[in-house]
Amino acid sequence: MTTFPQSFVWGAATSAYQIEGSPLADGAGPSNWHRFSHQAGRIEGGDTGDIACDHYRRWREDVDIMSQLGLDAYRLSLSWSRILPEGTGRINERGLDFYRRLIDALLERNIQPFVTLFHWDYPAALDDRGGWPNPDSASWFADYASVVARALGDRVRYWTTMNEPWVVVDAGYLHGVHAPGVRDVRVAPWVSFRLLRAHGEAVRALRSEGATQVGLVVNLEPKDPASESPEDLAAVRRSNAYMNQQYLDPVVFGHYPEGMPEVFGDAWPRFVEADLSGVSERLDFLGINYYQRSVVRHDENALPPQAAPVHSTEKEYSDLGWEVCPAGLTRTLRWVKERYGEIPLYVTENGMALPEPATLTGNALDDPRRVSYLRSHTGAVRDAIAAGVDVRGYFVWSLLDNFEWSCGRSKRFGIVHVDRDTQRRVLKSSAHFYRDVIRSRGKGI
């Protein structure tokens, strides 16, 4: 293959709390991330999402940039608490109007919206009622799905229920570094279970409102052992079950992977198969977020899955310490096909955190390492397609330098630079490269 199929979708991705700013504007309710980021010591540099990229006010400029890049699609998320300030019940039409205007502008430029219902920002009002551990949380999510499908279903074809449930649990309920900041090994598996139930109920809710393309987005990465010792090989098996199989096995097969009780030990609840009824709704597509390959070793002092990453001086790593391994993306896509069958796939996030470019070349900030990263990883997608994997699109993470969760504004993934003081947007050389990739449909990668 020298080019991608003509139908291949080239896009960029963001999420609501990371770029919108104005989190309480026009009747919106606070989210758990708004609350969390205002707690002292939670976010690097004391940053919050109060301004972020000011996309709530500058969305027209950002849509113009998308059009300039030639994007086929834009993956965005909705702020649940902007639409339902109390999480359920009363609808804030002004919040919905923001998304109506944004999506209309995308469609006017022939940019297809891919909409995610839940990308980590959760109504604070629902956290006050117990949050995801509450048995009612799945029905709350389904009600929200119905509201937005009725409001936006005439504009949106592609729906994703949630983004990276593994991160929600691991960072938010096991390690406590993301909202809501819980660190409890016994709560974490229950949140995982509630998220799976919520996904299933939301799929049914969306389809009952006429949605025909409904998917899930998970983050996956190959796991390799630091050595061939039995302990390290066992750590890899646990890591695979914990990260790569914990959500897909229930959704596709209707049951948890065999290794989950070993991952959590006596903290693993005694689920019965009936508990997962309704989780394995058919997926119209699956989104894969890929950032790295992990080499792990056994670490009995670590939280589940008792594994720790190992770095090598011979490898390249991003600003977040993630190994740059384009072959791992091909490997991941092929693994998904082999294990889960012929599900249409999209690479819904792929990108590299790098220090701020310092060199202005013409009208672009020069970021050659990101250009190299995008070239090698889009090439890895091409290799997966050539191997027979049904990959239908690629979304770079991220369109804009944004609020990067617990790292605040210190880590930059954007192909478009955003000055944190003036909000001025400047395309980086990676944006120009990506524009050329789109124009040529991937020729010459």
N, C-alpha and C positions, 0 to 999 in steps of 0.2 A: 504493500500500500504506500502510495506517495501522497495521496490526499484523503480527506475524510469524506464520508457520504454527504451528498448535498443536503440531506435532511438533518444532518448532525446539528445540534443546538449549541451555540457558543454564548455563554452568559457570564454574569458576575453576581456575587452574593453579598448580602449584608444582613444585619438583624436590627430589630427596632430599638432596643435599649442602647445598642452600641453606636447608633448614628443619629437618632432622631432629636435628642435633647427635648426641652420643653415638656418634661414628663408629667406635669400637673396642669398643662394648658387646656383650656376649653372644656373643662368639666371632667378631665381624666382623674382617676383614682391613683394613689401611689401603688407601685409594685414592690415586691420583696427586694428587688435589686435597688430601687430608689432608697428604701429603708436601710439595706445592708451597706450601700456605698457611703451613707452618711454616718456610719458608726466608725469611731476613731480607730485607726490601725488596720482596717479591713482592706483598703485599696492602696496600692503603691503610690506614693506621692500625694495621698489624700484626694485623688481625683474622684469625680462622680460623673454620672451621665446627665447632669443637669443641662449641659450644653452639647457635649459630645461633638458631632459634626454639624449641629444646628440644621439637620436635614428637615425637621418639621417646618422650618421657615424657608429653607433653601432648596426644597425638593425640585423646583423647576430647573434650577441650574444643574442639579445632579442628573436629572433626566436628559437634559441637553448633552451632558458629558457622555451618558450611555449611548445616545444617538450618534454622537461624534465618533465613538469607538466602534459603532456598527453592531452592537449587541443584538443577538436574536432574542435573548431572554434575560430577565432580572429576577433573582431569587430574593424575596423580602420576607420578613415576618411581621405579624400584627402584634400590637401591644394589647393584650387581653384587658388590662385595667383601663386603657384609653377608651375601649368600647363598652365594657361593663365595669364601671368604677367600683362596685361592690363584689365583682366576680360573677355574680348571678343577678337575675332580675332586671333592674332598670337599665335600659339601653341609652348610651350617650350618643345621640345622632351626630353631634359635632365631631366626635372621634371617628365614627364611620365615614363622615364626609371627607375627612383628610385622606383616607385610603381610597375613597371613590375618585377624588380628584387626581391622586397619584396614579392610580391604575388606568384611568381614562387617558392621562398624558402618555403613559407607556404604550397603550394600544394605538394611540394616534401616530406613534413613531414605529409601529410594527414590532414592538418589544413585548414578548409574551411574559406575563407575570406568573411566577411560580411562588405560591403563597404558603408560608408555614404558620400554623396556628400558634404553636408554643416553641419559642426559642429562648427559654430559660427565665424570662421575666414573667412573674406570676402575681396575681393581685394580692396585695398585702392583706386585704380584707379576708381572703380565703386562708392565708397563713394564720390569721387570728382565729380561724375556725378549725385549725388542725392541719391545714395544708394537704400535701399529697398523702401523708399517712392516713388521713381521714377516709373511711370506707365510702363516703359520698363523693370523693374527689372525681371519680370517673364520670358520674352523672353531671357534675358541674362542668366538666370539660366538654361533654357531649352537648349540653345546652348552649355553651359558647360556640361550638362548631355549628350548630343549627342557626344561631343568630347571624354569624358572618356569612354562612352559605346562602341564606335568604337575602342578605343585603348585597353580596358581591358575586353571587353565583352566575349572574348574567355577564360578568366581565372576566371571571377567573375560570380557567380550565384545569390547571394543575394545582392540586392541594396536597400539602404534607401535614400530617397530624402534629408531629413533634420532631425536634432536632436533638440528636445525640442524647437519648435518655441515660446512657451510661455516664456521661459527664454530670448530668443533673444529680445522679445518685452518688457517684464517687466523690465529686468535688463539693456537693452541697450537703450531703448527709453522712458521708463516711469520714472525709478529711476536714470538712468544715471551712474550706477556703473560698467557697462560693455561697451565695444566698441559698438557703436561709442561715447558713453557718452552723449546721448541726454536725456533731461528731459522735456517732452512735452506731456501732457495728450491728446492733440488733434492729435498729430502725431501718437501716439501709436496704436490706432485702425486701422489706415490706413496701418501701417506696418504689422499688423496681417493679414489684407486683402490681401496685396501683397504677403505675404508668402504663404497663402493658394492658391492663383492663381499660384505662382511659383511651388508649390508642384504638382498641377494638370498638368501643362505644362511639368514638368520634368518627371512625370509618363508616359505621352504620348511619350515624346522623348525617354526615355529608352526602352519602348516597341517597338517603331518603329525601334530600333536597335537590336531587338531580345531578350531583357530581359524578363524573365518569372517569376521572383520572385522580386517584387517591393513593398516596404513598407514605412512606416512613423514611426518615433520614437517620443513619447510624454512622458512627465513626469506627473505622476498622484499621488494624495495622498488623502486619506479620510479626510473629513472636519467634525469636530464635534463642537457643540456650547459650549462656556464656561458656559452658563447657559440656562435655558429654557425661558428666556425673549424674547419677540417678536423681540427686536432689534438684539439679538445675533442669533436667528434663521434666521432672514433675512440676517445677515452677512454671515452665512453659505451658504444660497442659492446663494448669489452673488459670494462668493468664488468658489463654485462649477461651476457656469456658467463661471466664469472668467478663472479658471485654468483647470478644468477637462473636460469641454464641449466645450470651445470656438473653438478648432481645430477639435475635433472628430465629433461633430455634423455637421459642414459643409462638411467634407470629406465623412461621411457615409450617412447623410440624405439630404445634399444639402442646408441646411439653418442654421443660427445661433441659439443658444439656446435662449429661450424666455427672459432670465434674462439679456442679454447683454446691452440693453438700460438703464436698472436700474444701472448697474455697472458703466457706463461712464457718465450717465446723458446727459447734452446737448453737451458733447464732442463726443457722439456716432454719426457717420455719418448716413445719411439716405440712407442706402444701399437698392437697389432693388434686387429682387431674381435673375434677369438676371446677376447681377454682380458676382454671385457665380457659373454661368454656367461653367462647365469644372473642377470644384474643386472636385466633388464627383466621381473621378475615383475609380474603384474597387481596393481594397488592397489585395495583395496576403498574406500579413502578417502585423501585427502591433507590434511594439516594445514598451514595457512599461518600463520606468525608474522609479524605486521606491526607496525612501529614508526614508520617514517619514509619520506619521499621524500628522495632525495639529488640534489643538484646538484653535478656534478663537472667538473673541468678536468684537462687533461693535465698530468702532472708526471713528467718523465723520471727524477727522482731518487727517486721513491717505489717501494716494492716493488710487484710485480704487484698490480693491472693498470696500473701507472703512471698512477694517477688520484688526485686529492685532492679532498676535499669543499670546497664553497664555501658560506659562510653569508651571510645577508642581514639587515640591521637591520630590515627590514620584516616578517620572519617570526617566529613564536613557536617557541621551542625548549624541550625538556625539560631537566632537570638534568644529563642526559648529553650535551646538545648536539644532540639529535635533533629535526629539524623536525616540528612538529605539522601533519599534512596528511591530514585524513580523506578527502579526495577521492582520495588515493593508494591508500587501501585498496580503494575501489570499482574503481579502475583496475587494481589488481593482480589482484583476483578475476576481473575480466572478461578480463584478459590470459591468466590460467591457462586459462580455458575456451577461449579462441580458439586458444591454442597447443597445449594438451594434451588437449582434448576434454572429454567429459562424465564427469569424475571427481567423485564427491561430495566436497565441500569442507567443512572446519571451520576457522574462525579459532581456532587453538589457543593463541595468545598475542596480546594487545594491551593496552598499558598505558603509563603515563607516570611516569617518575621525577621526583619533586618534593621540594623541601626539607621538612623536618619541619613539619607543621601546628602552630601555636602556640596556636590558639584552641579552647578546649573549649566547645562549644555544646550544652547539655543533656548527653546521654551520648555525644556524638560529637565527634571532632576534625574541624574544618571544613577541607575541601580543595576549594574551589569550582573550581579549575582542573582537577582530576581529574574532577569531575562533568561539567564542560563537555566534557572530552576523551571521556569515555565516551558522553555523549549524541551527540556528533558522529560518533564512530566506529561505534557501533551503528547510527546512522542511515545511515552509509556501507554497512554490511552490508545493511541493508534495501534500499538503492538497487540494490545488486548483484543481490539476489534479484528485485527488480522488473524488472531488465534480463535475467532469464532464467538467472542463474547458480545452480547447485544448491548453495547454501550451507546446511548443515544444523545448524550450531551456532556458538556464540561462547563463548570462554573468556577471562575477564579475567586479565591478569597484573598483579599477583599477588594471591592471597588474603591473604598476610601480608607485612609488611616483613621482608625476609630478608637472608641473606648474598649480596651481589651480586657474586660472583666477585672479580675483581681490585680492585674498588672497596670490598670489605669491607662494612661496615654503613653506609657514608656515603651510599648512594643508596637511596631508598625508593620502591618500586613498589606497596606493599600498599594494599588497600582496608581492611585491618585493621591498626591500629598495634600494634606489638610493642615494649614497653619493653625495651631491651637489658639493663638491670640486673635488673628484677623479672620480666620475661617477661609482664607483664600485657597482655592483649589489650583494645583499645578500638576499636570500629567507627568508621570515619571517615564523614563525610557521603556520600562516594562509595559506601560499602557500603550505606547506607540508600537511596541513589538506585538502586543496582543491584538491591537487593531489590524496589523498586517496579517497576522495569522487568520483572523476572521475573514478578512477580504479575500484571502487566497484559499479559504476553506482548508487551512492546515498544510498547504503545499510547501515543501522545503523544510519542514521541521526536522 
